[in-house]
Amino acid sequence: MDNGLSIRPWAGRARSDALALVKRKGRAANAPCSICGQPIDYSLVYPHKQSCSVQHIRSRRDYPELTWEPGNWAPAHLDCNKSEGTGGRPGLGVMGDW
């Protein structure tokens, strides 16, 4: 069903730019993984399972309108993020700067 929203897919150059922003801010803040709370080695790159990825605090499935909202992004280990899936957890984090 078309709800009138047109959200561009989480892919391509825009996704790469989002990851670069999350890595830059995460490194500057020495931010841990938003899922497991352990440190992230920001020098690691994909496909290393401990590399940084973009965690959507509010899931893209449930809140598609927040997909491209930087306040909804947090750093997470790639493997933690993949394990988390699309379900999310109620009350996970607070949107905003970290």
Residue pairs with C-beta under 8 A, 6 or more apart in sequence:
5 64
5 65
7 64
7 65
7 67
7 68
8 14
8 67
8 68
10 60
10 67
14 68
15 54
18 54
18 68
18 70
18 73
19 52
19 53
19 54
21 70
21 73
22 52
22 54
22 73
22 74
22 75
23 42
23 52
23 75
25 31
25 75
25 97
25 98
26 40
26 42
26 52
26 75
26 98
27 42
29 98
30 39
31 40
31 74
31 75
31 98
32 38
32 39
32 40
32 75
33 39
33 40
33 75
33 76
33 77
33 80
34 55
34 57
34 74
34 75
34 76
34 92
34 93
35 55
35 76
35 77
35 80
35 81
35 83
35 84
36 76
36 77
36 80
38 77
40 50
40 52
40 75
40 76
40 77
41 50
41 51
42 52
42 75
44 50
44 51
44 52
45 51
46 53
46 78
47 78
48 78
49 77
49 78
49 79
50 77
50 78
50 79
51 77
51 78
52 75
52 76
52 77
52 78
53 75
53 76
53 77
53 78
53 81
54 73
54 74
54 75
54 76
54 81
55 73
55 74
55 75
55 76
55 80
55 81
55 84
56 63
56 66
56 67
56 72
56 73
56 88
57 72
57 73
57 74
57 92
57 93
57 94
57 95
58 66
58 72
58 88
58 92
58 95
59 86
59 87
59 88
60 66
60 67
60 86
61 86
61 88
62 88
63 72
66 72
66 95
69 95
71 95
71 96
71 97
72 95
74 93
74 98
76 84
